[in-house]
Amino acid sequence: MTCVAACELIESYLDGELDPSLKAEVEDHLATCSSCAEKQARVHQLQMDIRTHAPRYDPPPGLERRVRAALSEAVKSEAKSSSGAWQWFALAATILLACSLALNFTLFRSHRDDRDMLAQNILSSHVRSLIGTHLVDVPSSDRHTVKPWFNGKLDFSPDVKDFASQGFPLVGGRIEYLEERPVAALVYQRRLHVINVFVWPTASSADHPSELTQKGYNMIHWTKAGMTYWAVSDLGLSELHQFSDLYKSNS
């Protein structure tokens, strides 16, 4: 089993979703590959962090009661009518409106929750890289060394840039596990501040930049040329924007 295949199965392995033979293959690989075993430990810790700290959201109070009440009133109106033709339209409209409101709220909440959860996972990966000994797998300031290192380890080629002349030197790179897949983490530095840039393919072709601040860390997200980027650092937001603008203009 290759490292890429093992990384793709680590989460399913931890969730107990693999059949016995495939589980045994993953276990054999983890027993002989320290890099994948370390990734497995990080994913396991991330799952524990999510279960402990991830926010949970409930529907607005009374939503189910209001939907049931509206349906009940519509049914009563229909029962009192002899002809009842227009009441059927009212009933159908009420049902469609209630379903639409509930679906729109669910979709909005799901999108927000997915983005917030991804941001938390990215921030956790950033913080772990700072407090441990695994900031980089390939320590180098030469992008021609860092970029080829990912060959065979990822199913895409990350766009590695070096902005040393602009005050953001490349430090190296490593592999992380996000969005149920291995992704590239490119490491840059600004004075004593570390910038992690997480990169992986996306189906979206539009660039919808956004920024977040969590627990004193700033995050800037953008997409370009079929790739999604998340830059994370305790660097001030204006300087992080300067870095992301450099990255986007040179891609």
C-alpha positions as MATLAB code, in Angstrom:
seq = 'MTCVAACELIESYLDGELDPSLKAEVEDHLATCSSCAEKQARVHQLQMDIRTHAPRYDPPPGLERRVRAALSEAVKSEAKSSSGAWQWFALAATILLACSLALNFTLFRSHRDDRDMLAQNILSSHVRSLIGTHLVDVPSSDRHTVKPWFNGKLDFSPDVKDFASQGFPLVGGRIEYLEERPVAALVYQRRLHVINVFVWPTASSADHPSELTQKGYNMIHWTKAGMTYWAVSDLGLSELHQFSDLYKSNS';
ca = [
       0.000    0.000    0.000;
       1.330    3.436   -0.969;
       1.498    6.431    1.357;
      -1.142    8.292   -0.694;
      -3.568    5.359   -0.464;
      -2.942    5.004    3.265;
      -3.533    8.726    3.877;
      -6.853    8.550    2.030;
      -7.976    5.669    4.282;
      -6.741    6.975    7.647;
      -9.997    8.675    8.608;
     -12.101    5.652    7.603;
      -9.667    3.467    9.536;
     -10.064    5.593   12.675;
     -13.857    5.579   12.282;
     -13.915    1.760   12.031;
     -15.419    1.805    8.518;
     -12.944   -0.488    6.739;
     -13.476   -4.180    6.076;
     -11.063   -6.500    7.933;
      -8.698   -7.087    5.010;
      -8.334   -3.407    4.139;
      -7.983   -2.521    7.813;
      -5.129   -5.039    8.096;
      -3.387   -3.481    5.076;
      -3.586   -0.016    6.624;
      -2.304   -1.309    9.952;
       0.624   -3.057    8.254;
       1.530    0.147    6.422;
       1.270    2.279    9.574;
       3.518   -0.170   11.407;
       6.297    0.319    8.857;
       5.844    3.968    7.808;
       6.627    6.522   10.505;
       5.425    9.423    8.337;
       1.949    7.946    7.832;
       1.816    6.835   11.468;
       2.486   10.420   12.477;
      -0.301   11.616   10.180;
      -2.623    9.015   11.702;
      -1.820   10.358   15.164;
      -2.508   13.919   14.022;
      -5.852   12.989   12.452;
      -6.824   11.101   15.599;
      -5.948   14.119   17.732;
      -7.909   16.368   15.373;
     -10.979   14.131   15.682;
     -10.697   14.315   19.453;
     -10.362   18.117   19.300;
     -13.442   18.374   17.080;
     -15.532   16.201   19.376;
     -14.436   18.288   22.338;
     -14.530   21.817   20.955;
     -16.648   21.895   17.782;
     -19.768   24.084   18.113;
     -23.175   22.518   17.633;
     -26.210   24.317   16.234;
     -29.900   23.605   16.734;
     -32.883   24.784   14.615;
     -34.550   28.038   15.737;
     -36.841   27.514   18.741;
     -40.347   26.573   17.712;
     -39.605   25.919   14.018;
     -41.130   22.429   14.057;
     -44.101   23.668   16.105;
     -44.816   26.512   13.667;
     -44.615   24.240   10.636;
     -46.958   21.691   12.229;
     -49.383   24.419   13.279;
     -49.484   25.878    9.759;
     -50.162   22.463    8.250;
     -52.829   21.741   10.839;
     -54.640   25.013   10.105;
     -54.528   24.317    6.390;
     -55.985   20.847    6.879;
     -58.781   22.235    9.100;
     -59.685   24.866    6.524;
     -59.877   22.196    3.863;
     -62.112   19.996    6.021;
     -64.627   22.852    6.526;
     -64.934   23.569    2.814;
     -67.425   21.859    0.530;
     -65.741   22.745   -2.733;
     -62.209   22.962   -1.316;
     -60.419   23.600   -4.603;
     -58.610   26.770   -3.567;
     -57.896   25.362   -0.120;
     -55.874   22.613   -1.747;
     -53.782   25.308   -3.394;
     -53.431   27.026   -0.024;
     -52.410   23.750    1.591;
     -49.861   23.060   -1.132;
     -48.503   26.610   -0.892;
     -48.240   26.350    2.884;
     -46.373   23.062    2.664;
     -44.009   24.414   -0.006;
     -43.381   27.592    1.970;
     -42.688   25.688    5.193;
     -40.382   23.241    3.412;
     -38.613   26.066    1.595;
     -37.983   27.996    4.805;
     -36.714   24.908    6.596;
     -34.528   23.866    3.636;
     -33.060   27.338    3.139;
     -32.208   27.595    6.817;
     -30.671   24.125    6.784;
     -28.576   24.845    3.674;
     -27.396   28.190    5.042;
     -26.501   26.654    8.374;
     -24.790   23.701    6.684;
     -22.648   25.980    4.491;
     -21.694   28.144    7.449;
     -20.980   25.135    9.639;
     -18.828   23.499    6.928;
     -16.722   26.631    6.489;
     -16.385   27.160   10.236;
     -15.417   23.523   10.759;
     -12.829   23.677    7.971;
     -11.389   26.898    9.433;
     -11.109   25.237   12.855;
      -9.361   22.215   11.345;
      -6.930   24.441    9.462;
      -6.210   26.489   12.574;
      -5.622   23.294   14.576;
      -3.141   22.073   11.941;
      -1.359   25.431   12.025;
      -1.077   25.470   15.826;
       0.104   21.850   15.991;
       2.863   22.621   13.503;
       4.101   25.410   15.779;
       4.117   23.545   19.074;
       5.546   20.257   17.800;
       8.629   19.275   15.823;
       6.822   18.804   12.523;
       6.765   22.251   10.941;
       8.285   20.960    7.710;
       8.905   17.589    6.039;
      11.230   19.185    3.495;
      13.213   22.082    5.011;
      14.420   24.289    2.179;
      14.242   27.870    0.949;
      14.585   26.670   -2.651;
      11.203   26.230   -4.359;
      12.872   23.942   -6.899;
      13.609   21.598   -4.000;
      10.264   21.925   -2.207;
       7.963   21.554   -5.235;
       9.481   18.273   -6.574;
       9.381   16.800   -3.044;
       5.573   16.541   -3.306;
       5.769   14.373   -6.452;
       4.257   10.960   -5.766;
       2.954   12.071   -2.377;
       0.007   14.110   -3.677;
      -2.272   13.751   -6.698;
      -1.621   17.387   -7.638;
       1.358   19.738   -7.886;
       1.196   22.722   -5.506;
       2.259   26.134   -6.762;
       5.361   26.855   -4.676;
       6.534   30.478   -4.612;
       9.405   32.236   -2.884;
       9.075   35.846   -1.778;
      12.362   36.270    0.061;
      13.057   39.557   -1.707;
       9.710   40.868   -0.480;
      10.354   39.765    3.110;
       8.424   36.466    3.054;
      11.072   33.733    2.577;
      10.090   30.135    1.910;
      10.965   27.785    4.800;
       9.807   24.421    3.421;
       6.748   22.221    3.078;
       4.925   19.246    4.512;
       1.792   17.162    3.959;
      -1.339   17.660    6.050;
      -4.732   15.945    5.998;
      -7.801   18.167    5.431;
     -11.150   17.811    3.676;
     -10.721   14.020    3.805;
      -7.591   14.146    1.656;
      -3.857   14.874    1.881;
      -3.040   18.505    1.105;
       0.135   20.565    0.725;
       1.251   22.867    3.542;
       3.773   25.455    2.385;
       5.634   27.283    5.136;
       6.802   30.889    4.926;
       8.242   33.302    7.455;
       7.858   37.010    8.203;
      10.440   38.001   10.786;
       9.581   35.603   13.678;
       6.046   34.896   12.396;
       5.236   31.607   10.633;
       2.761   31.543    7.745;
       1.209   28.216    6.764;
      -0.366   28.084    3.299;
      -2.653   25.056    2.832;
      -3.260   24.132   -0.809;
      -5.485   21.554   -2.513;
      -7.645   21.228   -5.670;
     -11.178   22.631   -5.708;
     -14.131   22.257   -8.040;
     -14.838   25.986   -7.831;
     -13.396   28.199  -10.567;
     -14.458   31.513   -9.010;
     -12.328   33.505   -6.606;
     -14.285   34.340   -3.460;
     -11.659   35.670   -1.036;
     -12.589   35.794    2.610;
     -10.866   36.394    5.915;
     -11.366   35.099    9.431;
      -9.848   35.763   12.822;
      -9.930   33.040   15.475;
      -8.113   32.933   18.805;
      -5.658   35.644   17.743;
      -4.797   34.011   14.408;
      -5.694   35.497   11.030;
      -6.787   33.402    8.053;
      -7.232   34.436    4.433;
      -8.897   32.105    1.935;
      -9.011   32.356   -1.853;
      -9.360   30.112   -4.907;
      -7.532   30.405   -8.203;
      -6.933   28.207  -11.245;
      -8.749   25.218   -9.750;
      -6.920   25.375   -6.416;
      -8.022   26.555   -2.983;
      -5.637   28.368   -0.638;
      -5.757   29.101    3.099;
      -3.022   31.332    4.552;
      -2.822   31.251    8.368;
      -0.588   33.186   10.766;
      -0.469   35.274   13.918;
       0.890   37.974   11.634;
      -1.136   41.188   11.463;
      -3.983   41.085    8.957;
      -2.539   43.870    6.779;
       0.771   42.024    6.338;
      -1.027   38.717    5.753;
      -3.038   40.470    3.022;
       0.243   41.725    1.573;
       1.490   38.123    1.469;
      -1.716   36.715   -0.065;
      -1.748   39.484   -2.693;
       1.827   38.568   -3.631;
       0.869   34.900   -3.898;
      -2.205   35.604   -6.033;
      -0.440   38.031   -8.364;
       2.374   35.539   -8.998;
       0.161   32.500   -9.598;
];
